[in-house]
């Protein structure tokens, strides 16, 4: 957390993983690619502020969500416009759903899966436990759905939390509001065709079976305090960004790799002292081909790479800020913020970059 410095602040040439890093500053209208020296080498102009991020597809096109102008009033991470944009800025595919939020993924079969909000039926809303009494949204309580669409925009599969979860078994954390259940922030395909989902407000990560819609595996960890960016690694383990922003205790986030079957933590990165790595909301992580891990400490716009031993070998702090009075429902912030939801590192000779940018 060295947020008074901007740009490149650390680069160990022998231990850092060469490549290009992509990120989308929140509340702004550009996605940037920087090289290992922190220099912008490519950028895309977006039609609106990101909701919440973008990434590069294997065909080299940018896949981005931007805010369309709709969605529940007062909610953070609203999107609505999904676009595939080629290297030169031409939109080659577009889809609209004003209730889309947070996460979206292009599947190997060409379909797209994404998260959306839908107002819970009254009988489902009555089952929601926990949270701050009387803090419901003016419309009621919103819930999450997952939708898979084909390349023409037709819905081929859909999942709703109130239809497939026993809601009263998953109380909201007591310090959260009751505007929504349960704030999904990650939807990620597994190699077996099922989906990983991460719910911030109930500290739950789970597997949704695509055939039955049932939750076939779940893990509840209140100590993670509103986790983000749940993912399956190439080695079969899971990794998650534990924000630790929704619980009492020492301040400090961590990135955790664990065995899905035993729950055992196999690797963890945290600050020393713990408060020097601390993002109570947003944020993400990526395991690189070298074995190092790229971490997005979202609240501070800090992107950094660590070795398995926990050494910081590359660090960049985004200089792109915007002045806000309240930047997120989860954290009242005033002033200049440089938030980043997620970031990704791409190899220079990988399919996403295809050597178009030269040496990293």
C-alpha positions as CSV (number, residue, x, y, z in Angstrom):
1,X,0.0,0.0,0.0
2,X,2.3,2.7,-1.3
3,X,-0.5,4.9,-2.7
4,X,1.5,8.2,-2.5
5,X,3.7,6.9,-5.4
6,X,2.4,6.4,-8.9
7,X,3.6,4.6,-12.0
8,X,6.3,1.9,-11.8
9,X,7.8,1.6,-8.3
10,X,9.5,-1.8,-8.5
11,X,10.9,-4.1,-11.2
12,X,13.2,-7.0,-10.5
13,X,14.2,-7.9,-14.1
14,X,15.4,-11.4,-13.1
15,X,12.4,-12.5,-11.1
16,X,9.4,-10.7,-12.6
17,X,7.4,-12.4,-15.3
18,X,7.7,-10.6,-18.7
19,X,4.6,-9.6,-20.4
20,X,2.0,-6.8,-20.8
21,X,-0.5,-5.8,-18.1
22,X,-4.1,-4.7,-18.8
23,X,-6.3,-2.8,-16.5
24,X,-9.4,-0.5,-16.7
25,X,-9.5,2.4,-14.1
26,X,-13.0,2.5,-12.6
27,X,-15.3,5.5,-13.4
28,X,-13.3,6.3,-16.5
29,X,-13.6,5.4,-20.2
30,X,-10.3,3.7,-21.1
31,X,-8.6,0.4,-20.9
32,X,-4.8,0.4,-20.9
33,X,-2.0,-2.0,-21.7
34,X,1.3,-1.2,-20.1
35,X,4.7,-2.8,-20.5
36,X,7.0,-3.9,-17.7
37,X,8.4,-0.4,-17.5
38,X,4.9,1.0,-16.8
39,X,4.6,2.7,-20.2
40,X,1.2,2.7,-21.9
41,X,1.7,0.7,-25.2
42,X,-2.0,0.4,-26.3
43,X,-5.4,1.6,-25.2
44,X,-9.1,1.3,-26.0
45,X,-11.6,4.1,-25.7
46,X,-14.8,2.7,-24.1
47,X,-18.4,4.0,-24.6
48,X,-18.9,4.4,-20.9
49,X,-17.3,3.7,-17.5
50,X,-16.4,0.0,-17.0
51,X,-18.7,-2.2,-15.1
52,X,-16.3,-3.5,-13.8
53,X,-13.4,-4.5,-16.0
54,X,-12.2,-5.9,-19.4
55,X,-9.9,-8.6,-20.6
56,X,-8.4,-9.9,-23.8
57,X,-9.8,-12.9,-25.6
58,X,-7.6,-15.5,-27.2
59,X,-8.4,-14.0,-30.6
60,X,-6.8,-10.7,-29.5
61,X,-10.1,-8.8,-29.1
62,X,-11.0,-6.9,-25.9
63,X,-14.1,-8.2,-24.1
64,X,-15.5,-5.4,-21.9
65,X,-18.6,-4.4,-19.9
66,X,-19.6,-0.8,-19.6
67,X,-22.4,1.0,-17.8
68,X,-25.4,1.4,-20.1
69,X,-27.2,3.8,-17.7
70,X,-29.7,1.4,-16.1
71,X,-29.7,-1.1,-13.2
72,X,-30.8,-0.7,-9.6
73,X,-30.4,2.8,-8.3
74,X,-27.5,3.3,-6.0
75,X,-25.7,0.0,-6.8
76,X,-22.0,-0.3,-7.6
77,X,-20.5,-2.3,-10.4
78,X,-23.4,-1.8,-12.9
79,X,-22.7,-2.7,-16.5
80,X,-25.4,-3.5,-19.1
81,X,-23.4,-3.2,-22.3
82,X,-21.2,-6.2,-23.2
83,X,-18.9,-5.6,-26.2
84,X,-16.2,-7.5,-28.1
85,X,-13.8,-4.9,-29.6
86,X,-11.0,-5.5,-32.0
87,X,-7.5,-4.2,-31.6
88,X,-8.3,-1.1,-33.6
89,X,-11.5,-0.2,-31.6
90,X,-14.1,-1.6,-33.9
91,X,-17.1,-3.3,-32.1
92,X,-17.5,-6.8,-33.6
93,X,-20.2,-8.1,-31.1
94,X,-22.5,-6.4,-28.6
95,X,-25.3,-7.4,-26.2
96,X,-27.4,-5.3,-23.8
97,X,-28.9,-6.2,-20.4
98,X,-29.2,-3.2,-18.1
99,X,-29.2,-5.5,-15.1
100,X,-25.8,-7.1,-15.9
101,X,-23.2,-6.5,-13.2
102,X,-19.6,-7.4,-12.1
103,X,-18.5,-10.5,-14.0
104,X,-18.9,-11.9,-17.5
105,X,-17.0,-14.7,-19.4
106,X,-16.7,-15.9,-22.9
107,X,-17.0,-19.7,-22.9
108,X,-15.0,-22.0,-25.1
109,X,-18.1,-22.8,-27.2
110,X,-18.5,-19.1,-28.1
111,X,-21.3,-18.5,-25.6
112,X,-21.2,-15.8,-22.9
113,X,-22.1,-16.2,-19.2
114,X,-22.7,-13.2,-17.0
115,X,-24.1,-12.1,-13.6
116,X,-27.3,-10.0,-13.4
117,X,-29.6,-8.5,-10.8
118,X,-33.4,-9.3,-10.4
119,X,-35.8,-8.1,-7.7
120,X,-36.6,-11.0,-5.4
121,X,-40.3,-12.1,-5.2
122,X,-41.9,-11.1,-1.9
123,X,-42.0,-14.6,-0.6
124,X,-38.2,-15.0,-1.3
125,X,-37.3,-11.7,0.2
126,X,-39.1,-12.6,3.4
127,X,-36.7,-15.5,3.8
128,X,-33.6,-13.3,3.9
129,X,-32.0,-13.2,7.4
130,X,-29.4,-10.9,8.8
131,X,-28.1,-7.5,7.7
132,X,-29.1,-4.2,9.2
133,X,-32.8,-4.0,10.0
134,X,-34.8,-1.6,7.8
135,X,-32.0,-1.1,5.2
136,X,-33.8,-2.7,2.3
137,X,-33.7,-1.0,-1.1
138,X,-36.6,1.2,-2.0
139,X,-37.7,-1.5,-4.5
140,X,-37.3,-4.4,-2.1
141,X,-34.4,-6.9,-2.0
142,X,-32.4,-7.6,-5.2
143,X,-31.0,-11.1,-5.9
144,X,-28.6,-12.5,-8.5
145,X,-29.1,-14.5,-11.6
146,X,-26.6,-16.1,-13.9
147,X,-27.4,-16.1,-17.6
148,X,-25.7,-17.9,-20.6
149,X,-26.4,-16.5,-24.0
150,X,-25.3,-17.7,-27.5
151,X,-23.5,-15.5,-30.1
152,X,-26.9,-14.2,-31.3
153,X,-27.9,-13.1,-27.8
154,X,-30.4,-15.9,-27.2
155,X,-30.6,-17.2,-23.6
156,X,-29.6,-20.9,-23.5
157,X,-29.3,-21.4,-19.7
158,X,-30.3,-19.4,-16.7
159,X,-30.0,-19.7,-12.9
160,X,-31.7,-17.7,-10.1
161,X,-30.5,-17.7,-6.5
162,X,-34.0,-17.7,-5.1
163,X,-34.9,-20.8,-7.1
164,X,-31.8,-22.9,-6.3
165,X,-30.7,-21.8,-2.8
166,X,-32.5,-22.2,0.5
167,X,-32.2,-18.5,1.3
168,X,-32.7,-18.7,5.0
169,X,-29.6,-20.9,5.3
170,X,-27.4,-18.0,4.1
171,X,-27.8,-15.0,6.5
172,X,-26.3,-11.7,5.5
173,X,-23.4,-10.5,7.5
174,X,-24.8,-8.3,10.4
175,X,-23.0,-5.1,9.3
176,X,-24.2,-5.2,5.7
177,X,-27.4,-3.6,4.3
178,X,-30.4,-5.6,3.1
179,X,-30.5,-4.1,-0.3
180,X,-29.4,-7.3,-2.0
181,X,-28.8,-11.0,-1.6
182,X,-26.0,-11.8,-1.8
183,X,-23.9,-9.7,-4.1
184,X,-22.2,-12.2,-6.4
185,X,-19.0,-10.8,-7.9
186,X,-17.5,-13.8,-9.8
187,X,-18.9,-16.2,-12.3
188,X,-16.2,-18.5,-13.7
189,X,-16.4,-21.6,-15.9
190,X,-14.8,-24.8,-14.6
191,X,-13.1,-27.4,-16.9
192,X,-16.0,-29.8,-16.3
193,X,-18.6,-27.3,-17.6
194,X,-20.0,-26.2,-14.3
195,X,-19.6,-22.7,-12.8
196,X,-17.8,-21.2,-9.8
197,X,-19.6,-18.3,-8.1
198,X,-18.5,-16.0,-5.3
199,X,-21.0,-14.2,-3.0
200,X,-19.5,-11.2,-1.1
201,X,-22.2,-10.5,1.4
202,X,-22.5,-14.0,2.8
203,X,-18.8,-15.0,2.5
204,X,-19.8,-18.0,0.3
205,X,-18.0,-19.6,-2.6
206,X,-19.7,-22.4,-4.5
207,X,-20.0,-24.6,-7.6
208,X,-23.2,-24.5,-9.6
209,X,-24.0,-27.6,-11.6
210,X,-25.0,-26.5,-15.0
211,X,-27.3,-29.5,-15.6
212,X,-29.3,-29.4,-12.4
213,X,-28.8,-25.9,-11.2
214,X,-27.9,-27.3,-7.8
215,X,-25.0,-26.1,-5.6
216,X,-22.8,-29.2,-5.5
217,X,-20.0,-27.8,-3.4
218,X,-19.7,-24.8,-1.2
219,X,-17.4,-23.2,1.4
220,X,-18.3,-20.5,3.9
221,X,-15.5,-18.5,5.4
222,X,-16.5,-15.4,7.4
223,X,-12.8,-14.7,8.0
224,X,-12.4,-13.9,4.3
225,X,-14.6,-10.8,4.8
226,X,-16.3,-10.4,1.4
227,X,-14.1,-12.3,-1.0
228,X,-13.5,-11.7,-4.7
229,X,-12.1,-13.3,-7.9
230,X,-12.6,-17.0,-7.0
231,X,-10.8,-19.1,-9.7
232,X,-9.7,-22.6,-10.5
233,X,-5.9,-22.9,-11.2
234,X,-4.3,-25.1,-13.8
235,X,-3.1,-27.4,-11.0
236,X,-6.7,-28.0,-9.9
237,X,-6.5,-25.9,-6.7
238,X,-8.6,-22.8,-6.0
239,X,-7.4,-19.3,-5.4
240,X,-9.3,-16.3,-4.0
241,X,-8.8,-12.7,-3.0
242,X,-9.8,-12.5,0.7
243,X,-10.7,-8.9,1.2
244,X,-11.3,-9.1,4.9
245,X,-13.4,-6.0,4.7
246,X,-16.6,-7.2,6.3
247,X,-15.4,-8.6,9.6
248,X,-13.8,-7.5,12.8
249,X,-10.2,-8.2,13.4
250,X,-6.8,-7.0,12.3
251,X,-6.8,-5.1,9.0
252,X,-5.3,-6.7,6.0
253,X,-6.3,-8.7,2.9
254,X,-4.7,-11.9,1.6
255,X,-4.6,-14.0,-1.5
256,X,-5.1,-17.7,-0.7
257,X,-4.6,-20.9,-2.7
258,X,-6.3,-23.9,-1.3
259,X,-7.2,-27.5,-1.9
260,X,-10.9,-27.6,-2.9
261,X,-11.4,-31.1,-1.4
262,X,-9.7,-30.7,1.9
263,X,-9.9,-26.9,2.4
264,X,-6.3,-26.8,3.3
265,X,-4.4,-23.6,2.6
266,X,-1.5,-24.4,0.3
267,X,-0.2,-20.8,-0.3
268,X,-1.0,-17.4,1.1
269,X,0.2,-13.9,0.5
270,X,-0.4,-11.2,3.0
271,X,1.3,-7.9,4.0
272,X,3.9,-7.6,6.8
273,X,2.6,-5.9,8.8
274,X,-0.8,-7.0,7.6
275,X,-2.3,-3.5,7.1
276,X,0.3,-2.8,4.3
277,X,-1.8,-5.0,2.0
278,X,-5.4,-4.1,2.5
279,X,-8.3,-3.6,0.0
280,X,-11.7,-4.1,1.7
281,X,-13.6,-4.3,-1.6
282,X,-13.1,-5.1,-5.3
283,X,-9.6,-6.6,-6.2
284,X,-8.2,-9.7,-7.8
285,X,-5.4,-12.1,-8.5
286,X,-3.8,-14.1,-11.3
287,X,-1.4,-17.0,-11.2
288,X,1.3,-16.4,-13.9
289,X,3.1,-19.1,-16.0
290,X,6.3,-18.5,-13.9
291,X,4.5,-19.5,-10.7
292,X,4.4,-15.9,-9.5
293,X,1.1,-14.2,-8.7
294,X,-0.1,-10.9,-10.1
295,X,-2.3,-9.1,-7.5
296,X,-4.7,-6.2,-7.9
297,X,-5.0,-4.3,-4.6
298,X,-8.1,-2.6,-6.0
299,X,-8.8,0.2,-3.5
300,X,-5.3,1.7,-4.1
301,X,-5.0,1.1,-7.8
302,X,-1.9,-1.0,-7.0
303,X,-0.8,-3.9,-9.3
304,X,2.1,-6.0,-8.1
305,X,3.7,-9.3,-8.7
306,X,4.9,-11.6,-5.9
307,X,7.0,-14.8,-5.9
308,X,6.0,-18.0,-4.1
309,X,8.2,-16.7,-1.2
310,X,6.2,-13.5,-1.1
311,X,8.8,-11.2,-2.5
312,X,7.4,-8.2,-4.5
313,X,9.2,-8.3,-7.8
314,X,7.1,-5.8,-9.8
315,X,4.8,-3.0,-8.8
316,X,2.8,-0.3,-10.5
317,X,0.3,2.2,-9.0
318,X,-2.2,3.6,-11.4
319,X,-1.9,7.4,-11.9
320,X,-5.4,7.5,-13.4
321,X,-7.8,9.0,-10.8
322,X,-11.2,10.6,-10.7
323,X,-12.8,12.8,-8.1
324,X,-15.9,11.3,-6.4
325,X,-18.0,12.0,-3.4
326,X,-19.0,8.4,-2.9
327,X,-17.2,5.8,-5.0
328,X,-18.8,2.6,-3.7
329,X,-21.8,1.4,-1.7
330,X,-19.4,-0.7,0.4
331,X,-17.1,2.2,1.3
332,X,-17.9,5.9,1.5
333,X,-14.9,7.6,-0.1
334,X,-14.4,11.2,-1.0
335,X,-11.7,12.7,-3.1
336,X,-9.5,11.4,-5.9
337,X,-9.6,7.6,-6.3
338,X,-7.8,5.3,-8.7
339,X,-9.7,2.1,-8.1
340,X,-9.1,-1.0,-10.3
341,X,-11.4,-4.1,-10.2
342,X,-9.1,-6.6,-11.8
343,X,-5.9,-6.7,-13.9
344,X,-4.3,-9.3,-16.2
345,X,-0.8,-10.0,-17.4
346,X,-0.4,-11.4,-21.0
347,X,2.7,-13.0,-22.6
348,X,4.2,-11.1,-25.5
349,X,4.0,-14.2,-27.8
350,X,0.7,-15.4,-26.4
351,X,-2.5,-15.5,-28.5
352,X,-3.9,-12.4,-26.8
353,X,-1.0,-10.1,-27.8
354,X,0.4,-12.1,-30.8
355,X,3.7,-10.2,-30.7
356,X,1.9,-7.0,-31.8
357,X,3.6,-4.9,-29.0
358,X,7.2,-6.0,-29.3
359,X,9.2,-6.7,-26.2
360,X,7.5,-6.2,-22.9
